[in-house]
Amino acid sequence: MPEFDWRSPESYKSLQDAEVTDIAWECLRRNVDYQREYEVMIANSANGEVTDAFRRKWGICFRP
């Protein structure tokens, strides 16, 4: 696997045609606070479902 260089425009070519929601998801999924809260929520959920409060807090909606 080639090393990713965040400063290189070549590293972002795949994002040229990305939707804004795709870019937003990439940013959110890398957010340490989001990751931590998601893991806690899932661990405390009897059925592993995402809560409405979590969705509202992070401004997201999950596809069924």
PDB file as gemmi writes it, atoms N, CA and C in Angstrom:
CRYST1    1.000    1.000    1.000  90.00  90.00  90.00 P 1                      
ATOM      1  N   MET A   1       0.853  -1.183   0.000  1.00  0.00           N  
ATOM      2  CA  MET A   1       0.000   0.000   0.000  1.00  0.00           C  
ATOM      3  C   MET A   1       0.892   1.237   0.000  1.00  0.00           C  
ATOM      4  N   PRO A   2       0.631   2.162  -0.930  1.00  0.00           N  
ATOM      5  CA  PRO A   2       1.453   3.372  -0.971  1.00  0.00           C  
ATOM      6  C   PRO A   2       1.172   4.261   0.237  1.00  0.00           C  
ATOM      7  N   GLU A   3       2.191   4.999   0.632  1.00  0.00           N  
ATOM      8  CA  GLU A   3       2.045   5.908   1.768  1.00  0.00           C  
ATOM      9  C   GLU A   3       1.172   7.089   1.362  1.00  0.00           C  
ATOM     10  N   PHE A   4       0.243   7.455   2.245  1.00  0.00           N  
ATOM     11  CA  PHE A   4      -0.661   8.572   1.982  1.00  0.00           C  
ATOM     12  C   PHE A   4       0.023   9.876   2.371  1.00  0.00           C  
ATOM     13  N   ASP A   5       0.048  10.810   1.458  1.00  0.00           N  
ATOM     14  CA  ASP A   5       0.628  12.129   1.721  1.00  0.00           C  
ATOM     15  C   ASP A   5      -0.493  13.158   1.671  1.00  0.00           C  
ATOM     16  N   TRP A   6      -0.942  13.624   2.826  1.00  0.00           N  
ATOM     17  CA  TRP A   6      -2.079  14.537   2.889  1.00  0.00           C  
ATOM     18  C   TRP A   6      -1.809  15.859   2.183  1.00  0.00           C  
ATOM     19  N   ARG A   7      -0.557  16.165   1.919  1.00  0.00           N  
ATOM     20  CA  ARG A   7      -0.218  17.418   1.250  1.00  0.00           C  
ATOM     21  C   ARG A   7      -0.233  17.297  -0.268  1.00  0.00           C  
ATOM     22  N   SER A   8      -0.288  16.095  -0.765  1.00  0.00           N  
ATOM     23  CA  SER A   8      -0.208  15.863  -2.199  1.00  0.00           C  
ATOM     24  C   SER A   8      -1.599  15.889  -2.855  1.00  0.00           C  
ATOM     25  N   PRO A   9      -1.784  16.719  -3.865  1.00  0.00           N  
ATOM     26  CA  PRO A   9      -3.066  16.722  -4.580  1.00  0.00           C  
ATOM     27  C   PRO A   9      -3.412  15.354  -5.174  1.00  0.00           C  
ATOM     28  N   GLU A  10      -2.396  14.579  -5.507  1.00  0.00           N  
ATOM     29  CA  GLU A  10      -2.630  13.240  -6.057  1.00  0.00           C  
ATOM     30  C   GLU A  10      -3.361  12.338  -5.074  1.00  0.00           C  
ATOM     31  N   SER A  11      -3.151  12.559  -3.803  1.00  0.00           N  
ATOM     32  CA  SER A  11      -3.785  11.728  -2.782  1.00  0.00           C  
ATOM     33  C   SER A  11      -5.291  11.954  -2.712  1.00  0.00           C  
ATOM     34  N   TYR A  12      -5.760  13.041  -3.270  1.00  0.00           N  
ATOM     35  CA  TYR A  12      -7.175  13.390  -3.167  1.00  0.00           C  
ATOM     36  C   TYR A  12      -7.925  13.295  -4.487  1.00  0.00           C  
ATOM     37  N   LYS A  13      -7.299  12.735  -5.500  1.00  0.00           N  
ATOM     38  CA  LYS A  13      -7.950  12.616  -6.809  1.00  0.00           C  
ATOM     39  C   LYS A  13      -9.267  11.866  -6.728  1.00  0.00           C  
ATOM     40  N   SER A  14      -9.340  10.860  -5.864  1.00  0.00           N  
ATOM     41  CA  SER A  14     -10.572  10.068  -5.762  1.00  0.00           C  
ATOM     42  C   SER A  14     -11.728  10.886  -5.196  1.00  0.00           C  
ATOM     43  N   LEU A  15     -11.438  12.016  -4.589  1.00  0.00           N  
ATOM     44  CA  LEU A  15     -12.483  12.857  -4.007  1.00  0.00           C  
ATOM     45  C   LEU A  15     -13.020  13.917  -4.975  1.00  0.00           C  
ATOM     46  N   GLN A  16     -12.443  13.992  -6.154  1.00  0.00           N  
ATOM     47  CA  GLN A  16     -12.871  15.012  -7.103  1.00  0.00           C  
ATOM     48  C   GLN A  16     -14.361  14.926  -7.413  1.00  0.00           C  
ATOM     49  N   ASP A  17     -14.881  13.722  -7.519  1.00  0.00           N  
ATOM     50  CA  ASP A  17     -16.283  13.536  -7.861  1.00  0.00           C  
ATOM     51  C   ASP A  17     -17.135  13.156  -6.659  1.00  0.00           C  
ATOM     52  N   ALA A  18     -16.587  13.280  -5.474  1.00  0.00           N  
ATOM     53  CA  ALA A  18     -17.311  12.904  -4.264  1.00  0.00           C  
ATOM     54  C   ALA A  18     -18.424  13.907  -3.968  1.00  0.00           C  
ATOM     55  N   GLU A  19     -19.506  13.389  -3.418  1.00  0.00           N  
ATOM     56  CA  GLU A  19     -20.604  14.240  -2.952  1.00  0.00           C  
ATOM     57  C   GLU A  19     -20.173  14.880  -1.634  1.00  0.00           C  
ATOM     58  N   VAL A  20     -20.802  15.991  -1.289  1.00  0.00           N  
ATOM     59  CA  VAL A  20     -20.463  16.669  -0.042  1.00  0.00           C  
ATOM     60  C   VAL A  20     -20.734  15.747   1.154  1.00  0.00           C  
ATOM     61  N   THR A  21     -21.752  14.909   1.057  1.00  0.00           N  
ATOM     62  CA  THR A  21     -22.052  13.979   2.152  1.00  0.00           C  
ATOM     63  C   THR A  21     -20.946  12.947   2.330  1.00  0.00           C  
ATOM     64  N   ASP A  22     -20.307  12.549   1.243  1.00  0.00           N  
ATOM     65  CA  ASP A  22     -19.189  11.603   1.329  1.00  0.00           C  
ATOM     66  C   ASP A  22     -18.011  12.230   2.071  1.00  0.00           C  
ATOM     67  N   ILE A  23     -17.738  13.470   1.773  1.00  0.00           N  
ATOM     68  CA  ILE A  23     -16.632  14.168   2.421  1.00  0.00           C  
ATOM     69  C   ILE A  23     -16.962  14.408   3.895  1.00  0.00           C  
ATOM     70  N   ALA A  24     -18.210  14.787   4.166  1.00  0.00           N  
ATOM     71  CA  ALA A  24     -18.625  14.997   5.559  1.00  0.00           C  
ATOM     72  C   ALA A  24     -18.480  13.713   6.358  1.00  0.00           C  
ATOM     73  N   TRP A  25     -18.878  12.582   5.773  1.00  0.00           N  
ATOM     74  CA  TRP A  25     -18.768  11.300   6.472  1.00  0.00           C  
ATOM     75  C   TRP A  25     -17.302  10.965   6.745  1.00  0.00           C  
ATOM     76  N   GLU A  26     -16.429  11.218   5.801  1.00  0.00           N  
ATOM     77  CA  GLU A  26     -15.008  10.947   6.006  1.00  0.00           C  
ATOM     78  C   GLU A  26     -14.467  11.749   7.183  1.00  0.00           C  
ATOM     79  N   CYS A  27     -14.882  12.991   7.292  1.00  0.00           N  
ATOM     80  CA  CYS A  27     -14.433  13.826   8.414  1.00  0.00           C  
ATOM     81  C   CYS A  27     -15.011  13.325   9.728  1.00  0.00           C  
ATOM     82  N   LEU A  28     -16.304  13.016   9.728  1.00  0.00           N  
ATOM     83  CA  LEU A  28     -16.956  12.582  10.958  1.00  0.00           C  
ATOM     84  C   LEU A  28     -16.408  11.258  11.454  1.00  0.00           C  
ATOM     85  N   ARG A  29     -16.236  10.304  10.568  1.00  0.00           N  
ATOM     86  CA  ARG A  29     -15.796   8.973  11.014  1.00  0.00           C  
ATOM     87  C   ARG A  29     -14.372   8.984  11.579  1.00  0.00           C  
ATOM     88  N   ARG A  30     -13.623  10.024  11.290  1.00  0.00           N  
ATOM     89  CA  ARG A  30     -12.263  10.146  11.834  1.00  0.00           C  
ATOM     90  C   ARG A  30     -12.228  10.943  13.144  1.00  0.00           C  
ATOM     91  N   ASN A  31     -13.363  11.483  13.542  1.00  0.00           N  
ATOM     92  CA  ASN A  31     -13.470  12.294  14.751  1.00  0.00           C  
ATOM     93  C   ASN A  31     -13.425  11.378  15.977  1.00  0.00           C  
ATOM     94  N   VAL A  32     -12.444  11.571  16.823  1.00  0.00           N  
ATOM     95  CA  VAL A  32     -12.231  10.709  17.990  1.00  0.00           C  
ATOM     96  C   VAL A  32     -13.414  10.766  18.958  1.00  0.00           C  
ATOM     97  N   ASP A  33     -13.988  11.945  19.151  1.00  0.00           N  
ATOM     98  CA  ASP A  33     -15.148  12.069  20.041  1.00  0.00           C  
ATOM     99  C   ASP A  33     -16.339  11.281  19.499  1.00  0.00           C  
ATOM    100  N   TYR A  34     -16.570  11.385  18.189  1.00  0.00           N  
ATOM    101  CA  TYR A  34     -17.646  10.621  17.553  1.00  0.00           C  
ATOM    102  C   TYR A  34     -17.415   9.127  17.731  1.00  0.00           C  
ATOM    103  N   GLN A  35     -16.209   8.668  17.456  1.00  0.00           N  
ATOM    104  CA  GLN A  35     -15.880   7.248  17.586  1.00  0.00           C  
ATOM    105  C   GLN A  35     -16.143   6.748  18.995  1.00  0.00           C  
ATOM    106  N   ARG A  36     -15.703   7.507  19.970  1.00  0.00           N  
ATOM    107  CA  ARG A  36     -15.865   7.118  21.369  1.00  0.00           C  
ATOM    108  C   ARG A  36     -17.346   7.049  21.748  1.00  0.00           C  
ATOM    109  N   GLU A  37     -18.101   8.078  21.396  1.00  0.00           N  
ATOM    110  CA  GLU A  37     -19.518   8.101  21.734  1.00  0.00           C  
ATOM    111  C   GLU A  37     -20.297   6.993  21.017  1.00  0.00           C  
ATOM    112  N   TYR A  38     -19.921   6.713  19.794  1.00  0.00           N  
ATOM    113  CA  TYR A  38     -20.576   5.641  19.042  1.00  0.00           C  
ATOM    114  C   TYR A  38     -20.335   4.295  19.727  1.00  0.00           C  
ATOM    115  N   GLU A  39     -19.104   4.034  20.089  1.00  0.00           N  
ATOM    116  CA  GLU A  39     -18.774   2.766  20.749  1.00  0.00           C  
ATOM    117  C   GLU A  39     -19.519   2.611  22.070  1.00  0.00           C  
ATOM    118  N   VAL A  40     -19.597   3.676  22.856  1.00  0.00           N  
ATOM    119  CA  VAL A  40     -20.311   3.632  24.140  1.00  0.00           C  
ATOM    120  C   VAL A  40     -21.802   3.385  23.898  1.00  0.00           C  
ATOM    121  N   MET A  41     -22.367   4.100  22.933  1.00  0.00           N  
ATOM    122  CA  MET A  41     -23.787   3.948  22.641  1.00  0.00           C  
ATOM    123  C   MET A  41     -24.112   2.518  22.216  1.00  0.00           C  
ATOM    124  N   ILE A  42     -23.332   1.966  21.314  1.00  0.00           N  
ATOM    125  CA  ILE A  42     -23.572   0.605  20.830  1.00  0.00           C  
ATOM    126  C   ILE A  42     -23.389  -0.401  21.962  1.00  0.00           C  
ATOM    127  N   ALA A  43     -22.381  -0.210  22.786  1.00  0.00           N  
ATOM    128  CA  ALA A  43     -22.130  -1.126  23.905  1.00  0.00           C  
ATOM    129  C   ALA A  43     -23.278  -1.114  24.906  1.00  0.00           C  
ATOM    130  N   ASN A  44     -23.941   0.033  25.054  1.00  0.00           N  
ATOM    131  CA  ASN A  44     -25.035   0.162  26.007  1.00  0.00           C  
ATOM    132  C   ASN A  44     -26.405  -0.119  25.397  1.00  0.00           C  
ATOM    133  N   SER A  45     -26.436  -0.395  24.116  1.00  0.00           N  
ATOM    134  CA  SER A  45     -27.706  -0.649  23.429  1.00  0.00           C  
ATOM    135  C   SER A  45     -28.008  -2.136  23.434  1.00  0.00           C  
ATOM    136  N   ALA A  46     -29.228  -2.479  23.828  1.00  0.00           N  
ATOM    137  CA  ALA A  46     -29.630  -3.893  23.869  1.00  0.00           C  
ATOM    138  C   ALA A  46     -29.667  -4.497  22.468  1.00  0.00           C  
ATOM    139  N   ASN A  47     -30.031  -3.710  21.468  1.00  0.00           N  
ATOM    140  CA  ASN A  47     -30.170  -4.240  20.110  1.00  0.00           C  
ATOM    141  C   ASN A  47     -29.179  -3.636  19.113  1.00  0.00           C  
ATOM    142  N   GLY A  48     -28.232  -2.853  19.590  1.00  0.00           N  
ATOM    143  CA  GLY A  48     -27.198  -2.289  18.717  1.00  0.00           C  
ATOM    144  C   GLY A  48     -27.687  -1.196  17.789  1.00  0.00           C  
ATOM    145  N   GLU A  49     -28.815  -0.567  18.126  1.00  0.00           N  
ATOM    146  CA  GLU A  49     -29.354   0.488  17.275  1.00  0.00           C  
ATOM    147  C   GLU A  49     -28.815   1.861  17.670  1.00  0.00           C  
ATOM    148  N   VAL A  50     -28.741   2.725  16.676  1.00  0.00           N  
ATOM    149  CA  VAL A  50     -28.301   4.100  16.885  1.00  0.00           C  
ATOM    150  C   VAL A  50     -29.495   4.906  17.381  1.00  0.00           C  
ATOM    151  N   THR A  51     -29.300   5.689  18.421  1.00  0.00           N  
ATOM    152  CA  THR A  51     -30.402   6.455  18.996  1.00  0.00           C  
ATOM    153  C   THR A  51     -30.660   7.741  18.218  1.00  0.00           C  
ATOM    154  N   ASP A  52     -31.889   8.243  18.340  1.00  0.00           N  
ATOM    155  CA  ASP A  52     -32.230   9.514  17.700  1.00  0.00           C  
ATOM    156  C   ASP A  52     -31.405  10.658  18.276  1.00  0.00           C  
ATOM    157  N   ALA A  53     -31.167  10.608  19.578  1.00  0.00           N  
ATOM    158  CA  ALA A  53     -30.371  11.660  20.214  1.00  0.00           C  
ATOM    159  C   ALA A  53     -28.959  11.696  19.630  1.00  0.00           C  
ATOM    160  N   PHE A  54     -28.381  10.541  19.388  1.00  0.00           N  
ATOM    161  CA  PHE A  54     -27.044  10.464  18.795  1.00  0.00           C  
ATOM    162  C   PHE A  54     -27.074  11.041  17.386  1.00  0.00           C  
ATOM    163  N   ARG A  55     -28.072  10.665  16.613  1.00  0.00           N  
ATOM    164  CA  ARG A  55     -28.201  11.186  15.244  1.00  0.00           C  
ATOM    165  C   ARG A  55     -28.315  12.704  15.241  1.00  0.00           C  
ATOM    166  N   ARG A  56     -29.163  13.232  16.123  1.00  0.00           N  
ATOM    167  CA  ARG A  56     -29.341  14.683  16.183  1.00  0.00           C  
ATOM    168  C   ARG A  56     -28.052  15.389  16.603  1.00  0.00           C  
ATOM    169  N   LYS A  57     -27.387  14.835  17.610  1.00  0.00           N  
ATOM    170  CA  LYS A  57     -26.156  15.471  18.107  1.00  0.00           C  
ATOM    171  C   LYS A  57     -25.105  15.598  17.013  1.00  0.00           C  
ATOM    172  N   TRP A  58     -24.944  14.531  16.228  1.00  0.00           N  
ATOM    173  CA  TRP A  58     -23.894  14.519  15.219  1.00  0.00           C  
ATOM    174  C   TRP A  58     -24.393  14.944  13.832  1.00  0.00           C  
ATOM    175  N   GLY A  59     -25.689  15.229  13.710  1.00  0.00           N  
ATOM    176  CA  GLY A  59     -26.237  15.718  12.439  1.00  0.00           C  
ATOM    177  C   GLY A  59     -26.193  14.692  11.331  1.00  0.00           C  
ATOM    178  N   ILE A  60     -26.499  13.452  11.668  1.00  0.00           N  
ATOM    179  CA  ILE A  60     -26.409  12.376  10.690  1.00  0.00           C  
ATOM    180  C   ILE A  60     -27.715  11.600  10.596  1.00  0.00           C  
ATOM    181  N   CYS A  61     -27.860  10.883   9.512  1.00  0.00           N  
ATOM    182  CA  CYS A  61     -28.942   9.905   9.399  1.00  0.00           C  
ATOM    183  C   CYS A  61     -28.330   8.677   8.737  1.00  0.00           C  
ATOM    184  N   PHE A  62     -28.725   7.523   9.246  1.00  0.00           N  
ATOM    185  CA  PHE A  62     -28.197   6.275   8.724  1.00  0.00           C  
ATOM    186  C   PHE A  62     -29.197   5.671   7.751  1.00  0.00           C  
ATOM    187  N   ARG A  63     -28.705   5.181   6.655  1.00  0.00           N  
ATOM    188  CA  ARG A  63     -29.582   4.503   5.707  1.00  0.00           C  
ATOM    189  C   ARG A  63     -29.975   3.159   6.285  1.00  0.00           C  
ATOM    190  N   PRO A  64     -31.224   2.752   5.987  1.00  0.00           N  
ATOM    191  CA  PRO A  64     -31.657   1.438   6.519  1.00  0.00           C  
ATOM    192  C   PRO A  64     -30.855   0.296   5.921  1.00  0.00           C  
TER     193      PRO A  64                                                      
END                                                                             
